[in-house]
Amino acid sequence: MRSPAALSPNAGVRKQTVAPHHCYPAASMLIKFDSKVGGFTMAGDIAVQLLKAMGHSGTVPSAILSRDIPDALARLKVAVNTAAGTPAESSGSDDEDSKESQVSLRQRAFPLIDLLTRAAEQGAEVMWK
Protein backbone atom coordinates (compact mmCIF):
# COMPACT_ATOMS: atom_id res chain seq x y z
CA MET A 1 0.00 0.00 0.00
CA ARG A 2 1.29 3.47 -0.92
CA SER A 3 1.57 6.33 1.55
CA PRO A 4 -0.88 9.25 1.16
CA ALA A 5 1.99 11.54 0.11
CA ALA A 6 2.81 9.24 -2.81
CA LEU A 7 -0.79 9.49 -4.05
CA SER A 8 -0.71 13.27 -4.15
CA PRO A 9 -0.50 14.73 -7.69
CA ASN A 10 2.24 17.11 -6.48
CA ALA A 11 4.33 14.44 -4.79
CA GLY A 12 8.01 15.13 -5.24
CA VAL A 13 7.46 18.71 -6.45
CA ARG A 14 9.19 21.34 -4.36
CA LYS A 15 7.11 24.28 -3.24
CA GLN A 16 8.44 27.62 -4.45
CA THR A 17 7.51 30.96 -3.02
CA VAL A 18 7.91 34.35 -4.63
CA ALA A 19 8.49 37.49 -2.62
CA PRO A 20 5.93 39.99 -3.98
CA HIS A 21 8.18 43.06 -3.69
CA HIS A 22 11.31 41.44 -5.03
CA CYS A 23 10.86 41.39 -8.77
CA TYR A 24 8.58 44.25 -9.73
CA PRO A 25 8.86 48.01 -9.24
CA ALA A 26 6.17 49.68 -7.18
CA ALA A 27 3.21 50.61 -9.36
CA SER A 28 1.64 54.03 -8.99
CA MET A 29 -2.09 54.18 -8.56
CA LEU A 30 -4.13 56.31 -10.95
CA ILE A 31 -7.05 58.43 -9.81
CA LYS A 32 -9.86 59.37 -12.19
CA PHE A 33 -11.65 62.67 -11.57
CA ASP A 34 -15.13 62.86 -13.07
CA SER A 35 -17.93 65.40 -13.28
CA LYS A 36 -20.70 66.30 -15.68
CA VAL A 37 -18.42 69.14 -16.86
CA GLY A 38 -15.48 66.86 -17.73
CA GLY A 39 -12.92 64.48 -16.36
CA PHE A 40 -9.29 63.38 -16.38
CA THR A 41 -6.90 60.84 -14.84
CA MET A 42 -3.90 61.70 -12.67
CA ALA A 43 -1.12 59.87 -10.83
CA GLY A 44 -2.37 58.88 -7.39
CA ASP A 45 0.40 60.37 -5.26
CA ILE A 46 0.00 63.81 -6.84
CA ALA A 47 -3.80 63.60 -6.76
CA VAL A 48 -3.84 62.81 -3.03
CA GLN A 49 -1.42 65.68 -2.42
CA LEU A 50 -3.78 68.05 -4.26
CA LEU A 51 -6.88 66.68 -2.50
CA LYS A 52 -5.25 67.34 0.87
CA ALA A 53 -4.30 70.85 -0.28
CA MET A 54 -8.02 71.41 -0.99
CA GLY A 55 -8.76 70.58 2.64
CA HIS A 56 -10.05 67.11 1.86
CA SER A 57 -8.91 64.00 3.72
CA GLY A 58 -7.35 62.50 0.58
CA THR A 59 -9.71 59.52 0.72
CA VAL A 60 -10.19 57.64 -2.55
CA PRO A 61 -12.92 57.14 -3.75
CA SER A 62 -14.79 60.25 -2.68
CA ALA A 63 -16.48 63.39 -3.98
CA ILE A 64 -17.03 67.06 -3.32
CA LEU A 65 -20.42 68.74 -3.48
CA SER A 66 -20.93 71.78 -5.68
CA ARG A 67 -21.54 74.05 -2.68
CA ASP A 68 -18.14 73.08 -1.19
CA ILE A 69 -16.11 73.57 -4.38
CA PRO A 70 -15.47 77.35 -4.14
CA ASP A 71 -13.79 77.05 -0.70
CA ALA A 72 -11.81 73.97 -1.73
CA LEU A 73 -10.73 75.68 -4.95
CA ALA A 74 -9.53 78.74 -3.03
CA ARG A 75 -7.49 76.55 -0.62
CA LEU A 76 -6.00 74.63 -3.55
CA LYS A 77 -4.98 77.83 -5.36
CA VAL A 78 -3.33 79.21 -2.21
CA ALA A 79 -1.41 75.95 -1.70
CA VAL A 80 -0.30 75.83 -5.34
CA ASN A 81 0.80 79.48 -5.35
CA THR A 82 2.70 78.94 -2.10
CA ALA A 83 4.54 75.99 -3.65
CA ALA A 84 5.06 77.78 -6.99
CA GLY A 85 8.22 76.72 -8.78
CA THR A 86 8.88 73.67 -6.61
CA PRO A 87 8.58 70.27 -8.26
CA ALA A 88 5.64 68.13 -7.22
CA GLU A 89 6.37 65.09 -5.05
CA SER A 90 6.42 62.01 -7.22
CA SER A 91 7.81 58.67 -6.11
CA GLY A 92 8.06 57.13 -9.56
CA SER A 93 10.90 59.12 -11.16
CA ASP A 94 14.57 58.36 -11.58
CA ASP A 95 17.28 60.86 -10.69
CA GLU A 96 18.15 61.26 -14.37
CA ASP A 97 14.51 61.88 -15.35
CA SER A 98 13.97 64.42 -12.60
CA LYS A 99 17.03 66.43 -13.71
CA GLU A 100 15.74 66.65 -17.27
CA SER A 101 12.21 67.84 -16.58
CA GLN A 102 10.70 68.67 -13.23
CA VAL A 103 7.00 69.40 -13.30
CA SER A 104 5.85 71.99 -10.77
CA LEU A 105 2.87 71.47 -8.52
CA ARG A 106 1.15 74.36 -10.31
CA GLN A 107 1.45 72.53 -13.64
CA ARG A 108 0.19 69.27 -12.16
CA ALA A 109 -2.72 71.03 -10.43
CA PHE A 110 -3.93 72.79 -13.58
CA PRO A 111 -6.38 70.07 -14.75
CA LEU A 112 -7.94 69.84 -11.26
CA ILE A 113 -8.21 73.63 -10.90
CA ASP A 114 -9.80 73.82 -14.36
CA LEU A 115 -12.29 71.03 -13.56
CA LEU A 116 -13.22 72.56 -10.19
CA THR A 117 -13.65 76.01 -11.77
CA ARG A 118 -16.00 74.66 -14.44
CA ALA A 119 -17.89 72.56 -11.88
CA ALA A 120 -18.36 75.60 -9.62
CA GLU A 121 -19.67 77.68 -12.54
CA GLN A 122 -22.23 75.02 -13.47
CA GLY A 123 -23.13 73.81 -9.96
CA ALA A 124 -21.79 70.30 -10.55
CA GLU A 125 -20.23 67.80 -8.15
CA VAL A 126 -16.78 66.30 -8.72
CA MET A 127 -16.06 62.65 -7.93
CA TRP A 128 -12.81 60.71 -7.89
CA LYS A 129 -11.96 57.03 -7.75
C-alpha positions in Angstrom: 0.0 0.0 0.0 1.3 3.5 -0.9 1.6 6.3 1.6 -0.9 9.2 1.2 2.0 11.5 0.1 2.8 9.2 -2.8 -0.8 9.5 -4.0 -0.7 13.3 -4.2 -0.5 14.7 -7.7 2.2 17.1 -6.5 4.3 14.4 -4.8 8.0 15.1 -5.2 7.5 18.7 -6.4 9.2 21.3 -4.4 7.1 24.3 -3.2 8.4 27.6 -4.4 7.5 31.0 -3.0 7.9 34.4 -4.6 8.5 37.5 -2.6 5.9 40.0 -4.0 8.2 43.1 -3.7 11.3 41.4 -5.0 10.9 41.4 -8.8 8.6 44.2 -9.7 8.9 48.0 -9.2 6.2 49.7 -7.2 3.2 50.6 -9.4 1.6 54.0 -9.0 -2.1 54.2 -8.6 -4.1 56.3 -11.0 -7.1 58.4 -9.8 -9.9 59.4 -12.2 -11.6 62.7 -11.6 -15.1 62.9 -13.1 -17.9 65.4 -13.3 -20.7 66.3 -15.7 -18.4 69.1 -16.9 -15.5 66.9 -17.7 -12.9 64.5 -16.4 -9.3 63.4 -16.4 -6.9 60.8 -14.8 -3.9 61.7 -12.7 -1.1 59.9 -10.8 -2.4 58.9 -7.4 0.4 60.4 -5.3 0.0 63.8 -6.8 -3.8 63.6 -6.8 -3.8 62.8 -3.0 -1.4 65.7 -2.4 -3.8 68.0 -4.3 -6.9 66.7 -2.5 -5.2 67.3 0.9 -4.3 70.8 -0.3 -8.0 71.4 -1.0 -8.8 70.6 2.6 -10.1 67.1 1.9 -8.9 64.0 3.7 -7.4 62.5 0.6 -9.7 59.5 0.7 -10.2 57.6 -2.6 -12.9 57.1 -3.7 -14.8 60.3 -2.7 -16.5 63.4 -4.0 -17.0 67.1 -3.3 -20.4 68.7 -3.5 -20.9 71.8 -5.7 -21.5 74.0 -2.7 -18.1 73.1 -1.2 -16.1 73.6 -4.4 -15.5 77.4 -4.1 -13.8 77.1 -0.7 -11.8 74.0 -1.7 -10.7 75.7 -5.0 -9.5 78.7 -3.0 -7.5 76.5 -0.6 -6.0 74.6 -3.6 -5.0 77.8 -5.4 -3.3 79.2 -2.2 -1.4 75.9 -1.7 -0.3 75.8 -5.3 0.8 79.5 -5.3 2.7 78.9 -2.1 4.5 76.0 -3.7 5.1 77.8 -7.0 8.2 76.7 -8.8 8.9 73.7 -6.6 8.6 70.3 -8.3 5.6 68.1 -7.2 6.4 65.1 -5.1 6.4 62.0 -7.2 7.8 58.7 -6.1 8.1 57.1 -9.6 10.9 59.1 -11.2 14.6 58.4 -11.6 17.3 60.9 -10.7 18.2 61.3 -14.4 14.5 61.9 -15.4 14.0 64.4 -12.6 17.0 66.4 -13.7 15.7 66.7 -17.3 12.2 67.8 -16.6 10.7 68.7 -13.2 7.0 69.4 -13.3 5.8 72.0 -10.8 2.9 71.5 -8.5 1.2 74.4 -10.3 1.5 72.5 -13.6 0.2 69.3 -12.2 -2.7 71.0 -10.4 -3.9 72.8 -13.6 -6.4 70.1 -14.7 -7.9 69.8 -11.3 -8.2 73.6 -10.9 -9.8 73.8 -14.4 -12.3 71.0 -13.6 -13.2 72.6 -10.2 -13.7 76.0 -11.8 -16.0 74.7 -14.4 -17.9 72.6 -11.9 -18.4 75.6 -9.6 -19.7 77.7 -12.5 -22.2 75.0 -13.5 -23.1 73.8 -10.0 -21.8 70.3 -10.6 -20.2 67.8 -8.1 -16.8 66.3 -8.7 -16.1 62.7 -7.9 -12.8 60.7 -7.9 -12.0 57.0 -7.7 
